[in-house]
Amino acid sequence: MGFEQLASLRDQLAQQAAAEKAKKQEKKKQHQAPSADVDPVVQTIGQLQKRFPTIFPKSPNPKVPLKIGIHNDLVELSEQLGIAKEALLEAIKTWCTGNRYWACMVEGAIRVDLNGNEAGRVTKDNAVQAQRLKYRSQKKKPKKTEAKPVRQAPAAE
């Protein structure tokens, strides 16, 4: 084999390697692309959990009381985070609604900012309101009924 043939072979191999690399990157992008089946609010919360794991802990860890007005801080960072302002507001609204969040709202609990630093305390009024909301949500849930055992017909002998 001459030098020209070797150079041609080297170029072909380099092109193949580049094509395989591009194919792998495309596959990786498709794998990371948000699924159409997943609620956009859940996706946004997932992004917040990755960026701020101490203040947006994953279940089963308990939630922490957030700073009053933390949504304004997040809206200011929306471009940097790559998340639409409306999506952030909806995610915060969803995050702060529910028994897991209301359970962390006890009088005197430390509220945290985006850096995980203390940003106030939960007041007695906040704690009472959270308990009220928790009670109301539990009251609305239908009671689970126990399944009655199914009687089996006697076997024919």
C-alpha positions in Angstrom: 0.0 0.0 0.0 1.2 3.4 -0.9 1.1 6.6 1.1 -1.8 7.9 -0.9 -3.9 4.8 -0.2 -3.0 4.9 3.5 -4.1 8.6 3.6 -7.3 7.8 1.9 -8.0 4.9 4.3 -7.2 7.2 7.2 -9.7 9.8 5.9 -12.4 7.2 5.5 -11.9 5.8 9.0 -12.0 9.4 10.4 -15.3 10.0 8.6 -16.8 6.8 9.9 -15.7 7.6 13.4 -17.2 11.1 13.2 -20.5 9.6 11.8 -20.6 7.1 14.6 -19.9 9.8 17.2 -22.7 12.0 15.7 -25.1 9.1 15.8 -24.3 8.4 19.4 -24.8 12.0 20.4 -28.1 12.1 18.5 -29.2 8.9 20.3 -28.2 10.5 23.6 -30.2 13.6 22.9 -33.3 11.5 22.0 -32.9 9.5 25.2 -32.6 12.7 27.3 -35.5 14.4 25.5 -38.5 14.8 27.8 -41.2 12.2 27.2 -44.5 13.4 25.8 -46.2 11.3 28.5 -44.7 13.2 31.4 -46.5 16.2 32.9 -44.5 19.4 32.1 -44.9 20.4 35.8 -43.2 17.2 36.8 -40.4 17.8 34.3 -39.9 21.3 35.7 -39.8 20.0 39.3 -37.3 17.4 38.2 -35.1 20.2 36.8 -35.4 22.1 40.0 -34.5 19.0 42.0 -31.3 18.6 40.0 -30.3 22.2 40.3 -31.3 22.7 44.0 -31.3 19.3 45.6 -31.3 20.6 49.2 -34.4 22.7 48.9 -36.3 20.5 46.4 -35.6 17.0 47.9 -36.8 13.9 46.2 -39.4 11.7 47.9 -39.3 10.0 50.4 -37.2 12.8 52.0 -39.3 15.4 53.7 -39.8 18.7 52.0 -38.4 21.9 53.6 -40.3 25.2 54.1 -39.3 27.6 51.4 -38.5 31.3 51.7 -41.6 33.5 51.3 -41.3 34.9 47.8 -38.9 32.3 46.6 -40.8 32.2 43.3 -39.6 35.7 42.6 -36.0 34.5 43.0 -36.6 31.7 40.6 -38.3 33.9 38.0 -35.2 36.1 38.0 -33.1 33.0 37.2 -35.5 31.6 34.6 -33.3 32.4 31.6 -30.2 31.0 33.4 -32.1 27.8 34.3 -33.6 27.5 30.8 -37.1 27.2 32.2 -40.1 29.4 31.2 -41.4 31.8 34.0 -44.9 30.3 33.8 -43.5 26.8 34.1 -41.5 27.8 37.2 -44.5 29.4 38.8 -46.7 26.4 38.2 -44.0 24.1 39.5 -43.7 26.1 42.8 -47.4 26.2 43.2 -47.6 22.4 42.8 -44.6 21.9 45.1 -46.1 23.9 47.9 -49.4 22.1 47.7 -49.9 18.7 49.3 -49.5 16.8 52.5 -45.7 16.4 52.1 -45.1 20.1 52.1 -47.8 20.9 54.7 -46.2 18.4 57.0 -42.9 20.4 57.0 -44.8 23.6 57.9 -44.4 23.4 61.7 -44.1 26.5 63.9 -40.5 27.6 64.2 -39.2 25.5 61.3 -36.5 27.2 59.3 -37.4 28.5 55.8 -34.7 28.3 53.2 -33.6 30.3 50.2 -32.2 29.0 46.9 -28.8 28.5 48.5 -30.2 26.5 51.4 -29.5 29.4 53.8 -32.0 30.4 56.6 -34.5 32.9 55.3 -37.0 33.2 58.2 -39.1 30.8 60.2 -42.5 29.3 59.9 -44.9 31.4 61.9 -47.8 30.0 64.0 -50.3 31.3 61.5 -48.4 29.5 58.7 -48.4 26.3 60.6 -52.1 26.5 61.4 -52.9 27.3 57.8 -50.9 24.3 56.6 -52.7 22.0 59.1 -56.0 23.3 57.9 -55.1 22.7 54.3 -53.9 19.2 55.1 -57.1 18.4 57.0 -59.2 19.7 54.2 -57.4 17.6 51.6 -57.7 14.5 53.7 -61.4 15.2 54.2 -62.0 15.4 50.4 -60.3 12.0 49.7 -62.8 9.2 49.3 -62.4 6.5 52.0 -60.9 3.3 50.8 -63.3 0.4 51.1 -62.0 -3.0 51.9 -62.5 -5.5 49.2 -65.0 -8.2 50.3 -63.7 -11.7 49.9 -65.1 -13.5 47.0 -67.0 -16.6 47.8 -66.1 -19.6 45.8 -68.7 -22.0 44.6 -68.4 -25.4 46.1 -66.5 -27.8 43.8 -68.7 -30.3 42.0 -67.5 -33.8 42.9 
